[in-house]
Amino acid sequence: MAHVIRRSLLALGAAGAASSVLPVRAQSAWPNRAVKVVVPFAAGGNTDSIARLLAERFTQALGQPFVVENRVGAGGGLAIDFVSKSAPDGYTLLVGAMANLAILPVINKVTFDPIRDFVPISNIGSNPFVLGIHRSVPATNVQEFIDYVRKNPGKFNYASGGSGSVSHLSGALFVKRAGIEMAHVSYKGGSQAVVDLLAGNVQMYFGNFSELVPHASGGQIRLIGVSSEQRVAQLPNVPTISESGLAGFKTITWNGLLAPAGTPQAIVDRAASLTREVVASESARARFAQIGVDPIGSTPAEFAATLRADLQTWAEAAKVANLKME
């Protein structure tokens, strides 16, 4: 795990320098044919929806078809490996997610390096998680929850949608940084975890907004924090975990646009600029709001910094969760 991260971070600086000295290779004509946009998930999910929105707008703006191709398998590894080995000519792009670019490489042996093998173009949008607890727990905020669990060691469990999932690692990191004792209960997917949270068989779960918000409005669970740096518009009265008891805590997932390493800088810059235009549009923001995504539209440098930081964060979380690289 550590050697993957070290290699990635060393490659980060080299990647930017290398791209600036590449030959032009008809950059001004890009694109002059169809562009493949690879998605490492099945159709219908958030990542796929974001990729299709981006592809539609790129097609309209650039006059060539941007075609989404879903490649599923190995936790997204098959798709990412495919793009990493594609020609760096701007005609194969990746809309990937934090789970398969920043978590997968630190818990599994993969055939790609997320920094060495890719040029980040833009972080499109992010999804913070919401921390839900069962209504039987006498706590209304993060600090009260931490204090109560600390006074009752060994009596509480936290759920996840599977070993190595974002919900698992977020929970493990929370427990570690809070200095509390909670057992991890793994489920086959978030829906099963939510069922047991509602039943009180587990007391805590880091879930998506769509998983937890409907149950909170009915009083079955209590939402005590969001995992982002800032409060979110969808839940303005729910504080961040960082501001309400665990300073500096942040775990979010994101979707970003990347290209194979060596892609000409002019293409990277054009794609990044157009992504920012798309993300800034009112129609895109309305669509993002429907699926619980906070729009970002970052620069390539900002996205590279996010990827670098998240590799470190999730490596720490995997260590805390005692996950061994497979």
Phi and psi restraints in degrees (value plus and minus 20) as a CYANA .aco file:
   2 ALA   PHI     -82.5   -42.5
   2 ALA   PSI     -58.3   -18.3
   3 HIS   PHI     -88.3   -48.3
   3 HIS   PSI     -50.6   -10.6
   4 VAL   PHI     -83.7   -43.7
   4 VAL   PSI     -65.5   -25.5
   5 ILE   PHI     -87.5   -47.5
   5 ILE   PSI     -64.4   -24.4
   6 ARG   PHI     -80.0   -40.0
   6 ARG   PSI     -65.3   -25.3
   7 ARG   PHI     -82.0   -42.0
   7 ARG   PSI     -59.5   -19.5
   8 SER   PHI     -83.2   -43.2
   8 SER   PSI     -66.6   -26.6
   9 LEU   PHI     -88.1   -48.1
   9 LEU   PSI     -56.4   -16.4
  10 LEU   PHI     -87.3   -47.3
  10 LEU   PSI     -55.3   -15.3
  11 ALA   PHI     -92.5   -52.5
  11 ALA   PSI     -43.6    -3.6
  12 LEU   PHI     -78.3   -38.3
  12 LEU   PSI     -68.9   -28.9
  13 GLY   PHI     -87.1   -47.1
  13 GLY   PSI     -58.0   -18.0
  14 ALA   PHI     -87.1   -47.1
  14 ALA   PSI     -52.8   -12.8
  15 ALA   PHI     -82.0   -42.0
  15 ALA   PSI     -65.4   -25.4
  16 GLY   PHI     -85.5   -45.5
  16 GLY   PSI     -60.9   -20.9
  17 ALA   PHI     -85.3   -45.3
  17 ALA   PSI     -61.1   -21.1
  18 ALA   PHI     -85.0   -45.0
  18 ALA   PSI     -59.7   -19.7
  19 SER   PHI     -84.7   -44.7
  19 SER   PSI     -45.6    -5.6
  20 SER   PHI     -97.6   -57.6
  20 SER   PSI     -35.1     4.9
  21 VAL   PHI    -131.3   -91.3
  21 VAL   PSI     -10.6    29.4
  22 LEU   PHI     -92.0   -52.0
  22 LEU   PSI     131.2   171.2
  23 PRO   PHI     -85.2   -45.2
  23 PRO   PSI     139.4   179.4
  24 VAL   PHI     -85.1   -45.1
  24 VAL   PSI     -67.0   -27.0
  25 ARG   PHI      31.9    71.9
  25 ARG   PSI      32.2    72.2
  26 ALA   PHI      38.6    78.6
  26 ALA   PSI      18.2    58.2
  27 GLN   PHI     -79.5   -39.5
  27 GLN   PSI     -56.3   -16.3
  28 SER   PHI     -84.2   -44.2
  28 SER   PSI     -41.7    -1.7
  29 ALA   PHI    -110.7   -70.7
  29 ALA   PSI     -23.6    16.4
  30 TRP   PHI     -91.9   -51.9
  30 TRP   PSI     115.5   155.5
  31 PRO   PHI    -111.5   -71.5
  31 PRO   PSI     125.4   165.4
  32 ASN   PHI    -134.5   -94.5
  32 ASN   PSI      -8.0    32.0
  33 ARG   PHI    -179.6  -139.6
  33 ARG   PSI    -198.8  -158.8
  34 ALA   PHI     -83.3   -43.3
  34 ALA   PSI     125.2   165.2
  35 VAL   PHI    -134.6   -94.6
  35 VAL   PSI     112.1   152.1
  36 LYS   PHI    -110.7   -70.7
  36 LYS   PSI     108.6   148.6
  37 VAL   PHI    -133.5   -93.5
  37 VAL   PSI      85.9   125.9
  38 VAL   PHI    -108.9   -68.9
  38 VAL   PSI     115.2   155.2
  39 VAL   PHI    -142.8  -102.8
  39 VAL   PSI     106.5   146.5
  40 PRO   PHI    -104.2   -64.2
  40 PRO   PSI       5.4    45.4
  41 PHE   PHI    -157.9  -117.9
  41 PHE   PSI     143.2   183.2
  42 ALA   PHI     -89.3   -49.3
  42 ALA   PSI     142.1   182.1
  43 ALA   PHI     -84.7   -44.7
  43 ALA   PSI     125.5   165.5
  44 GLY   PHI      90.6   130.6
  44 GLY   PSI     -41.7    -1.7
  45 GLY   PHI    -105.9   -65.9
  45 GLY   PSI    -198.2  -158.2
  46 ASN   PHI     -80.3   -40.3
  46 ASN   PSI     -66.2   -26.2
  47 THR   PHI     -81.8   -41.8
  47 THR   PSI     -63.4   -23.4
  48 ASP   PHI     -83.2   -43.2
  48 ASP   PSI     -62.8   -22.8
  49 SER   PHI     -81.9   -41.9
  49 SER   PSI     -63.1   -23.1
  50 ILE   PHI     -84.6   -44.6
  50 ILE   PSI     -63.4   -23.4
  51 ALA   PHI     -82.5   -42.5
  51 ALA   PSI     -61.0   -21.0
  52 ARG   PHI     -89.2   -49.2
  52 ARG   PSI     -56.6   -16.6
  53 LEU   PHI     -83.4   -43.4
  53 LEU   PSI     -66.0   -26.0
  54 LEU   PHI     -83.6   -43.6
  54 LEU   PSI     -64.9   -24.9
  55 ALA   PHI     -81.5   -41.5
  55 ALA   PSI     -60.8   -20.8
  56 GLU   PHI     -81.8   -41.8
  56 GLU   PSI     -65.5   -25.5
  57 ARG   PHI     -91.0   -51.0
  57 ARG   PSI     -56.9   -16.9
  58 PHE   PHI     -84.6   -44.6
  58 PHE   PSI     -60.9   -20.9
  59 THR   PHI     -79.7   -39.7
  59 THR   PSI     -65.2   -25.2
  60 GLN   PHI     -84.4   -44.4
  60 GLN   PSI     -60.5   -20.5
  61 ALA   PHI     -98.3   -58.3
  61 ALA   PSI     -54.4   -14.4
  62 LEU   PHI    -127.8   -87.8
  62 LEU   PSI     -28.3    11.7
  63 GLY   PHI      56.6    96.6
  63 GLY   PSI      -9.6    30.4
  64 GLN   PHI    -147.9  -107.9
  64 GLN   PSI     128.7   168.7
  65 PRO   PHI     -90.5   -50.5
  65 PRO   PSI     110.5   150.5
  66 PHE   PHI    -126.0   -86.0
  66 PHE   PSI      93.2   133.2
  67 VAL   PHI    -129.5   -89.5
  67 VAL   PSI     102.6   142.6
  68 VAL   PHI     -98.5   -58.5
  68 VAL   PSI     112.1   152.1
  69 GLU   PHI    -145.2  -105.2
  69 GLU   PSI      97.3   137.3
  70 ASN   PHI    -107.7   -67.7
  70 ASN   PSI     101.5   141.5
  71 ARG   PHI    -143.2  -103.2
  71 ARG   PSI      88.9   128.9
  72 VAL   PHI    -126.0   -86.0
  72 VAL   PSI     122.9   162.9
  73 GLY   PHI     123.0   163.0
  73 GLY   PSI     127.4   167.4
  74 ALA   PHI      37.0    77.0
  74 ALA   PSI      19.8    59.8
  75 GLY   PHI      43.9    83.9
  75 GLY   PSI       4.9    44.9
  76 GLY   PHI      77.9   117.9
  76 GLY   PSI     -29.0    11.0
  77 GLY   PHI     -83.5   -43.5
  77 GLY   PSI     -54.2   -14.2
  78 LEU   PHI     -84.3   -44.3
  78 LEU   PSI     -64.7   -24.7
  79 ALA   PHI     -85.8   -45.8
  79 ALA   PSI     -63.1   -23.1
  80 ILE   PHI     -88.1   -48.1
  80 ILE   PSI     -59.4   -19.4
  81 ASP   PHI     -82.0   -42.0
  81 ASP   PSI     -61.6   -21.6
  82 PHE   PHI     -79.1   -39.1
  82 PHE   PSI     -67.8   -27.8
  83 VAL   PHI     -87.4   -47.4
  83 VAL   PSI     -58.3   -18.3
  84 SER   PHI     -82.0   -42.0
  84 SER   PSI     -46.9    -6.9
  85 LYS   PHI    -118.6   -78.6
  85 LYS   PSI     -17.3    22.7
  86 SER   PHI    -100.5   -60.5
  86 SER   PSI     139.8   179.8
  87 ALA   PHI     -81.9   -41.9
  87 ALA   PSI     115.9   155.9
  88 PRO   PHI    -103.2   -63.2
  88 PRO   PSI      41.0    81.0
  89 ASP   PHI    -137.6   -97.6
  89 ASP   PSI     -13.4    26.6
  90 GLY   PHI      67.2   107.2
  90 GLY   PSI     -16.3    23.7
  91 TYR   PHI    -125.9   -85.9
  91 TYR   PSI     -17.5    22.5
  92 THR   PHI    -156.2  -116.2
  92 THR   PSI      95.3   135.3
  93 LEU   PHI    -139.5   -99.5
  93 LEU   PSI     142.8   182.8
  94 LEU   PHI    -144.6  -104.6
  94 LEU   PSI     109.5   149.5
  95 VAL   PHI    -125.6   -85.6
  95 VAL   PSI      78.9   118.9
  96 GLY   PHI    -127.3   -87.3
  96 GLY   PSI     156.7   196.7
  97 ALA   PHI    -145.5  -105.5
  97 ALA   PSI     139.6   179.6
  98 MET   PHI     -75.2   -35.2
  98 MET   PSI     -57.6   -17.6
  99 ALA   PHI     -79.9   -39.9
  99 ALA   PSI     -59.1   -19.1
 100 ASN   PHI    -120.2   -80.2
 100 ASN   PSI     -25.7    14.3
 101 LEU   PHI    -127.4   -87.4
 101 LEU   PSI     -44.8    -4.8
 102 ALA   PHI    -139.8   -99.8
 102 ALA   PSI     -41.8    -1.8
 103 ILE   PHI    -119.7   -79.7
 103 ILE   PSI     -70.0   -30.0
 104 LEU   PHI     -71.5   -31.5
 104 LEU   PSI     -63.8   -23.8
 105 PRO   PHI     -87.8   -47.8
 105 PRO   PSI     -38.4     1.6
 106 VAL   PHI    -119.5   -79.5
 106 VAL   PSI     -26.9    13.1
 107 ILE   PHI    -140.2  -100.2
 107 ILE   PSI     -26.5    13.5
 108 ASN   PHI    -158.4  -118.4
 108 ASN   PSI     132.1   172.1
 109 LYS   PHI     -97.3   -57.3
 109 LYS   PSI      98.8   138.8
 110 VAL   PHI    -140.0  -100.0
 110 VAL   PSI     144.0   184.0
 111 THR   PHI    -115.1   -75.1
 111 THR   PSI     -10.9    29.1
 112 PHE   PHI    -154.5  -114.5
 112 PHE   PSI     139.2   179.2
 113 ASP   PHI    -134.7   -94.7
 113 ASP   PSI     100.8   140.8
 114 PRO   PHI     -83.8   -43.8
 114 PRO   PSI     -40.6    -0.6
 115 ILE   PHI    -118.7   -78.7
 115 ILE   PSI     -70.8   -30.8
 116 ARG   PHI     -81.6   -41.6
 116 ARG   PSI     -58.2   -18.2
 117 ASP   PHI    -114.6   -74.6
 117 ASP   PSI     -20.4    19.6
 118 PHE   PHI    -156.8  -116.8
 118 PHE   PSI     135.0   175.0
 119 VAL   PHI    -130.2   -90.2
 119 VAL   PSI      94.9   134.9
 120 PRO   PHI     -86.2   -46.2
 120 PRO   PSI     114.8   154.8
 121 ILE   PHI    -124.1   -84.1
 121 ILE   PSI     -75.5   -35.5
 122 SER   PHI    -181.6  -141.6
 122 SER   PSI     117.2   157.2
 123 ASN   PHI    -100.4   -60.4
 123 ASN   PSI      92.2   132.2
 124 ILE   PHI     -96.3   -56.3
 124 ILE   PSI     -69.2   -29.2
 125 GLY   PHI    -187.2  -147.2
 125 GLY   PSI     143.5   183.5
 126 SER   PHI    -148.4  -108.4
 126 SER   PSI     138.5   178.5
 127 ASN   PHI    -146.2  -106.2
 127 ASN   PSI      86.4   126.4
 128 PRO   PHI     -94.3   -54.3
 128 PRO   PSI     142.0   182.0
 129 PHE   PHI    -123.0   -83.0
 129 PHE   PSI     138.2   178.2
 130 VAL   PHI    -135.0   -95.0
 130 VAL   PSI     117.7   157.7
 131 LEU   PHI    -113.5   -73.5
 131 LEU   PSI      93.8   133.8
 132 GLY   PHI    -129.7   -89.7
 132 GLY   PSI     120.4   160.4
 133 ILE   PHI    -146.3  -106.3
 133 ILE   PSI     135.7   175.7
 134 HIS   PHI     -88.6   -48.6
 134 HIS   PSI     127.2   167.2
 135 ARG   PHI     -84.2   -44.2
 135 ARG   PSI     -37.7     2.3
 136 SER   PHI     -94.7   -54.7
 136 SER   PSI     -37.4     2.6
 137 VAL   PHI     -97.8   -57.8
 137 VAL   PSI     102.8   142.8
 138 PRO   PHI     -99.5   -59.5
 138 PRO   PSI      47.5    87.5
 139 ALA   PHI    -164.0  -124.0
 139 ALA   PSI     120.6   160.6
 140 THR   PHI    -135.7   -95.7
 140 THR   PSI     -23.6    16.4
 141 ASN   PHI    -170.9  -130.9
 141 ASN   PSI     154.5   194.5
 142 VAL   PHI     -82.1   -42.1
 142 VAL   PSI     -65.9   -25.9
 143 GLN   PHI     -83.3   -43.3
 143 GLN   PSI     -61.6   -21.6
 144 GLU   PHI     -83.2   -43.2
 144 GLU   PSI     -58.6   -18.6
 145 PHE   PHI     -84.5   -44.5
 145 PHE   PSI     -67.1   -27.1
 146 ILE   PHI     -79.3   -39.3
 146 ILE   PSI     -66.1   -26.1
 147 ASP   PHI     -81.6   -41.6
 147 ASP   PSI     -61.6   -21.6
 148 TYR   PHI     -88.5   -48.5
 148 TYR   PSI     -63.5   -23.5
 149 VAL   PHI     -85.9   -45.9
 149 VAL   PSI     -58.2   -18.2
 150 ARG   PHI     -82.6   -42.6
 150 ARG   PSI     -54.2   -14.2
 151 LYS   PHI     -99.4   -59.4
 151 LYS   PSI     -30.7     9.3
 152 ASN   PHI    -151.1  -111.1
 152 ASN   PSI      42.6    82.6
 153 PRO   PHI     -83.3   -43.3
 153 PRO   PSI     122.8   162.8
 154 GLY   PHI      60.0   100.0
 154 GLY   PSI     -14.9    25.1
 155 LYS   PHI    -127.1   -87.1
 155 LYS   PSI     -23.5    16.5
 156 PHE   PHI    -147.1  -107.1
 156 PHE   PSI     129.6   169.6
 157 ASN   PHI    -144.8  -104.8
 157 ASN   PSI     134.7   174.7
 158 TYR   PHI    -143.6  -103.6
 158 TYR   PSI     123.9   163.9
 159 ALA   PHI    -116.4   -76.4
 159 ALA   PSI     139.0   179.0
 160 SER   PHI    -166.0  -126.0
 160 SER   PSI     143.6   183.6
 161 GLY   PHI    -105.5   -65.5
 161 GLY   PSI      -6.0    34.0
 162 GLY   PHI     124.0   164.0
 162 GLY   PSI     130.4   170.4
 163 SER   PHI     -82.2   -42.2
 163 SER   PSI     108.3   148.3
 164 GLY   PHI      66.5   106.5
 164 GLY   PSI     -22.2    17.8
 165 SER   PHI     -94.2   -54.2
 165 SER   PSI     147.1   187.1
 166 VAL   PHI     -81.9   -41.9
 166 VAL   PSI     -58.6   -18.6
 167 SER   PHI     -85.5   -45.5
 167 SER   PSI     -55.3   -15.3
 168 HIS   PHI     -86.2   -46.2
 168 HIS   PSI     -70.8   -30.8
 169 LEU   PHI     -88.5   -48.5
 169 LEU   PSI     -54.5   -14.5
 170 SER   PHI     -84.0   -44.0
 170 SER   PSI     -63.9   -23.9
 171 GLY   PHI     -83.7   -43.7
 171 GLY   PSI     -63.5   -23.5
 172 ALA   PHI     -83.4   -43.4
 172 ALA   PSI     -61.2   -21.2
 173 LEU   PHI     -87.0   -47.0
 173 LEU   PSI     -59.9   -19.9
 174 PHE   PHI     -81.4   -41.4
 174 PHE   PSI     -68.8   -28.8
 175 VAL   PHI     -80.4   -40.4
 175 VAL   PSI     -63.7   -23.7
 176 LYS   PHI     -84.4   -44.4
 176 LYS   PSI     -69.8   -29.8
 177 ARG   PHI     -90.5   -50.5
 177 ARG   PSI     -47.1    -7.1
 178 ALA   PHI    -100.4   -60.4
 178 ALA   PSI     -35.6     4.4
 179 GLY   PHI      48.5    88.5
 179 GLY   PSI      18.2    58.2
 180 ILE   PHI    -138.7   -98.7
 180 ILE   PSI     150.1   190.1
 181 GLU   PHI    -134.4   -94.4
 181 GLU   PSI      96.2   136.2
 182 MET   PHI    -163.9  -123.9
 182 MET   PSI     118.9   158.9
 183 ALA   PHI    -106.2   -66.2
 183 ALA   PSI     124.2   164.2
 184 HIS   PHI    -110.2   -70.2
 184 HIS   PSI     112.1   152.1
 185 VAL   PHI    -140.0  -100.0
 185 VAL   PSI      95.8   135.8
 186 SER   PHI    -114.0   -74.0
 186 SER   PSI     117.7   157.7
 187 TYR   PHI    -142.7  -102.7
 187 TYR   PSI     143.9   183.9
 188 LYS   PHI    -108.5   -68.5
 188 LYS   PSI      52.9    92.9
 189 GLY   PHI      89.4   129.4
 189 GLY   PSI     135.3   175.3
 190 GLY   PHI     -86.2   -46.2
 190 GLY   PSI     -51.3   -11.3
 191 SER   PHI     -82.7   -42.7
 191 SER   PSI     -59.4   -19.4
 192 GLN   PHI     -88.9   -48.9
 192 GLN   PSI     -56.2   -16.2
 193 ALA   PHI     -83.3   -43.3
 193 ALA   PSI     -60.6   -20.6
 194 VAL   PHI     -85.9   -45.9
 194 VAL   PSI     -59.3   -19.3
 195 VAL   PHI     -77.1   -37.1
 195 VAL   PSI     -65.3   -25.3
 196 ASP   PHI     -95.3   -55.3
 196 ASP   PSI     -47.4    -7.4
 197 LEU   PHI     -85.4   -45.4
 197 LEU   PSI     -63.4   -23.4
 198 LEU   PHI     -83.6   -43.6
 198 LEU   PSI     -54.2   -14.2
 199 ALA   PHI     -99.6   -59.6
 199 ALA   PSI     -31.6     8.4
 200 GLY   PHI      63.7   103.7
 200 GLY   PSI      -9.6    30.4
 201 ASN   PHI     -94.8   -54.8
 201 ASN   PSI     -44.4    -4.4
 202 VAL   PHI    -149.1  -109.1
 202 VAL   PSI     137.8   177.8
 203 GLN   PHI    -130.9   -90.9
 203 GLN   PSI     -30.1     9.9
 204 MET   PHI    -167.9  -127.9
 204 MET   PSI     124.6   164.6
 205 TYR   PHI    -176.7  -136.7
 205 TYR   PSI     112.0   152.0
 206 PHE   PHI    -110.0   -70.0
 206 PHE   PSI      91.2   131.2
 207 GLY   PHI    -148.1  -108.1
 207 GLY   PSI     151.7   191.7
 208 ASN   PHI     -93.9   -53.9
 208 ASN   PSI     140.2   180.2
 209 PHE   PHI     -77.9   -37.9
 209 PHE   PSI     -64.3   -24.3
 210 SER   PHI     -84.7   -44.7
 210 SER   PSI     -46.0    -6.0
 211 GLU   PHI     -96.4   -56.4
 211 GLU   PSI     -57.6   -17.6
 212 LEU   PHI    -129.7   -89.7
 212 LEU   PSI     -54.2   -14.2
 213 VAL   PHI     -77.8   -37.8
 213 VAL   PSI     -63.7   -23.7
 214 PRO   PHI     -79.3   -39.3
 214 PRO   PSI     -55.7   -15.7
 215 HIS   PHI     -96.5   -56.5
 215 HIS   PSI     -49.1    -9.1
 216 ALA   PHI     -89.4   -49.4
 216 ALA   PSI     -58.2   -18.2
 217 SER   PHI     -85.2   -45.2
 217 SER   PSI     -44.1    -4.1
 218 GLY   PHI    -109.7   -69.7
 218 GLY   PSI     -21.2    18.8
 219 GLY   PHI      62.9   102.9
 219 GLY   PSI     -12.9    27.1
 220 GLN   PHI     -97.8   -57.8
 220 GLN   PSI     -49.8    -9.8
 221 ILE   PHI    -155.4  -115.4
 221 ILE   PSI     150.0   190.0
 222 ARG   PHI    -142.5  -102.5
 222 ARG   PSI     111.2   151.2
 223 LEU   PHI    -115.1   -75.1
 223 LEU   PSI      99.0   139.0
 224 ILE   PHI    -133.5   -93.5
 224 ILE   PSI     -26.8    13.2
 225 GLY   PHI    -192.8  -152.8
 225 GLY   PSI     134.9   174.9
 226 VAL   PHI    -134.1   -94.1
 226 VAL   PSI     132.4   172.4
 227 SER   PHI    -112.3   -72.3
 227 SER   PSI     -12.9    27.1
 228 SER   PHI    -108.3   -68.3
 228 SER   PSI     152.9   192.9
 229 GLU   PHI     -94.5   -54.5
 229 GLU   PSI     -51.9   -11.9
 230 GLN   PHI    -139.8   -99.8
 230 GLN   PSI     135.2   175.2
 231 ARG   PHI     -81.1   -41.1
 231 ARG   PSI     135.3   175.3
 232 VAL   PHI    -128.1   -88.1
 232 VAL   PSI     129.4   169.4
 233 ALA   PHI     -82.3   -42.3
 233 ALA   PSI     -52.7   -12.7
 234 GLN   PHI     -88.0   -48.0
 234 GLN   PSI     -47.5    -7.5
 235 LEU   PHI    -154.2  -114.2
 235 LEU   PSI      47.7    87.7
 236 PRO   PHI     -83.7   -43.7
 236 PRO   PSI     -42.5    -2.5
 237 ASN   PHI    -113.7   -73.7
 237 ASN   PSI     -21.2    18.8
 238 VAL   PHI    -117.3   -77.3
 238 VAL   PSI      97.2   137.2
 239 PRO   PHI     -92.4   -52.4
 239 PRO   PSI     143.8   183.8
 240 THR   PHI     -92.7   -52.7
 240 THR   PSI     135.2   175.2
 241 ILE   PHI     -83.5   -43.5
 241 ILE   PSI     -55.9   -15.9
 242 SER   PHI     -83.0   -43.0
 242 SER   PSI     -60.9   -20.9
 243 GLU   PHI    -101.4   -61.4
 243 GLU   PSI     -33.5     6.5
 244 SER   PHI    -138.3   -98.3
 244 SER   PSI       5.3    45.3
 245 GLY   PHI     126.3   166.3
 245 GLY   PSI     -37.9     2.1
 246 LEU   PHI    -157.5  -117.5
 246 LEU   PSI      59.5    99.5
 247 ALA   PHI     -76.4   -36.4
 247 ALA   PSI     113.7   153.7
 248 GLY   PHI      66.3   106.3
 248 GLY   PSI     -23.1    16.9
 249 PHE   PHI     -93.7   -53.7
 249 PHE   PSI     109.0   149.0
 250 LYS   PHI    -174.5  -134.5
 250 LYS   PSI     103.2   143.2
 251 THR   PHI    -159.6  -119.6
 251 THR   PSI      93.8   133.8
 252 ILE   PHI    -153.4  -113.4
 252 ILE   PSI     138.2   178.2
 253 THR   PHI    -127.7   -87.7
 253 THR   PSI     137.9   177.9
 254 TRP   PHI    -167.0  -127.0
 254 TRP   PSI     146.9   186.9
 255 ASN   PHI    -144.9  -104.9
 255 ASN   PSI     111.2   151.2
 256 GLY   PHI    -154.2  -114.2
 256 GLY   PSI     138.8   178.8
 257 LEU   PHI    -121.3   -81.3
 257 LEU   PSI     108.7   148.7
 258 LEU   PHI    -155.7  -115.7
 258 LEU   PSI     141.9   181.9
 259 ALA   PHI    -152.0  -112.0
 259 ALA   PSI     140.2   180.2
 260 PRO   PHI     -79.4   -39.4
 260 PRO   PSI     125.0   165.0
 261 ALA   PHI     -75.7   -35.7
 261 ALA   PSI     119.2   159.2
 262 GLY   PHI      76.7   116.7
 262 GLY   PSI     -24.6    15.4
 263 THR   PHI     -81.8   -41.8
 263 THR   PSI     113.1   153.1
 264 PRO   PHI     -72.9   -32.9
 264 PRO   PSI     119.2   159.2
 265 GLN   PHI     -80.3   -40.3
 265 GLN   PSI     -53.9   -13.9
 266 ALA   PHI     -82.1   -42.1
 266 ALA   PSI     -58.0   -18.0
 267 ILE   PHI     -89.8   -49.8
 267 ILE   PSI     -63.5   -23.5
 268 VAL   PHI     -78.3   -38.3
 268 VAL   PSI     -66.8   -26.8
 269 ASP   PHI     -85.7   -45.7
 269 ASP   PSI     -59.3   -19.3
 270 ARG   PHI     -85.8   -45.8
 270 ARG   PSI     -64.1   -24.1
 271 ALA   PHI     -85.9   -45.9
 271 ALA   PSI     -58.1   -18.1
 272 ALA   PHI     -86.0   -46.0
 272 ALA   PSI     -63.5   -23.5
 273 SER   PHI     -82.8   -42.8
 273 SER   PSI     -63.1   -23.1
 274 LEU   PHI     -88.1   -48.1
 274 LEU   PSI     -56.5   -16.5
 275 THR   PHI     -80.9   -40.9
 275 THR   PSI     -63.2   -23.2
 276 ARG   PHI     -82.6   -42.6
 276 ARG   PSI     -58.0   -18.0
 277 GLU   PHI     -84.1   -44.1
 277 GLU   PSI     -63.7   -23.7
 278 VAL   PHI     -82.6   -42.6
 278 VAL   PSI     -68.9   -28.9
 279 VAL   PHI     -83.5   -43.5
 279 VAL   PSI     -50.9   -10.9
 280 ALA   PHI     -98.2   -58.2
 280 ALA   PSI     -34.1     5.9
 281 SER   PHI     -90.8   -50.8
 281 SER   PSI     126.5   166.5
 282 GLU   PHI     -83.6   -43.6
 282 GLU   PSI     -57.7   -17.7
 283 SER   PHI     -86.0   -46.0
 283 SER   PSI     -59.4   -19.4
 284 ALA   PHI     -88.0   -48.0
 284 ALA   PSI     -61.3   -21.3
 285 ARG   PHI     -84.4   -44.4
 285 ARG   PSI     -55.7   -15.7
 286 ALA   PHI     -85.5   -45.5
 286 ALA   PSI     -60.6   -20.6
 287 ARG   PHI     -86.3   -46.3
 287 ARG   PSI     -62.3   -22.3
 288 PHE   PHI     -80.8   -40.8
 288 PHE   PSI     -60.8   -20.8
 289 ALA   PHI     -81.5   -41.5
 289 ALA   PSI     -54.8   -14.8
 290 GLN   PHI     -84.5   -44.5
 290 GLN   PSI     -51.4   -11.4
 291 ILE   PHI    -127.3   -87.3
 291 ILE   PSI      -7.8    32.2
 292 GLY   PHI      54.1    94.1
 292 GLY   PSI       9.9    49.9
 293 VAL   PHI    -125.7   -85.7
 293 VAL   PSI     112.0   152.0
 294 ASP   PHI    -108.6   -68.6
 294 ASP   PSI      98.6   138.6
 295 PRO   PHI     -86.9   -46.9
 295 PRO   PSI     122.7   162.7
 296 ILE   PHI    -144.7  -104.7
 296 ILE   PSI     -89.1   -49.1
 297 GLY   PHI      46.3    86.3
 297 GLY   PSI      34.7    74.7
 298 SER   PHI     -97.7   -57.7
 298 SER   PSI     150.3   190.3
 299 THR   PHI     -99.6   -59.6
 299 THR   PSI     144.0   184.0
 300 PRO   PHI     -77.0   -37.0
 300 PRO   PSI     -61.3   -21.3
 301 ALA   PHI     -85.2   -45.2
 301 ALA   PSI     -60.7   -20.7
 302 GLU   PHI     -84.5   -44.5
 302 GLU   PSI     -60.9   -20.9
 303 PHE   PHI     -86.4   -46.4
 303 PHE   PSI     -60.2   -20.2
 304 ALA   PHI     -80.1   -40.1
 304 ALA   PSI     -61.1   -21.1
 305 ALA   PHI     -85.6   -45.6
 305 ALA   PSI     -59.3   -19.3
 306 THR   PHI     -82.8   -42.8
 306 THR   PSI     -66.0   -26.0
 307 LEU   PHI     -82.3   -42.3
 307 LEU   PSI     -62.9   -22.9
 308 ARG   PHI     -81.6   -41.6
 308 ARG   PSI     -65.8   -25.8
 309 ALA   PHI     -85.5   -45.5
 309 ALA   PSI     -59.6   -19.6
 310 ASP   PHI     -90.5   -50.5
 310 ASP   PSI     -52.4   -12.4
 311 LEU   PHI     -78.8   -38.8
 311 LEU   PSI     -60.1   -20.1
 312 GLN   PHI     -89.3   -49.3
 312 GLN   PSI     -65.0   -25.0
 313 THR   PHI     -79.5   -39.5
 313 THR   PSI     -67.7   -27.7
 314 TRP   PHI     -97.8   -57.8
 314 TRP   PSI     -44.1    -4.1
 315 ALA   PHI     -84.9   -44.9
 315 ALA   PSI     -61.4   -21.4
 316 GLU   PHI     -82.9   -42.9
 316 GLU   PSI     -64.7   -24.7
 317 ALA   PHI     -83.6   -43.6
 317 ALA   PSI     -60.1   -20.1
 318 ALA   PHI     -84.5   -44.5
 318 ALA   PSI     -57.4   -17.4
 319 LYS   PHI     -85.8   -45.8
 319 LYS   PSI     -63.5   -23.5
 320 VAL   PHI     -81.1   -41.1
 320 VAL   PSI     -59.0   -19.0
 321 ALA   PHI    -101.8   -61.8
 321 ALA   PSI     -18.4    21.6
 322 ASN   PHI      38.9    78.9
 322 ASN   PSI      17.3    57.3
 323 LEU   PHI    -106.7   -66.7
 323 LEU   PSI     108.1   148.1
 324 LYS   PHI    -117.8   -77.8
 324 LYS   PSI     120.9   160.9
 325 MET   PHI     -83.9   -43.9
 325 MET   PSI     112.0   152.0
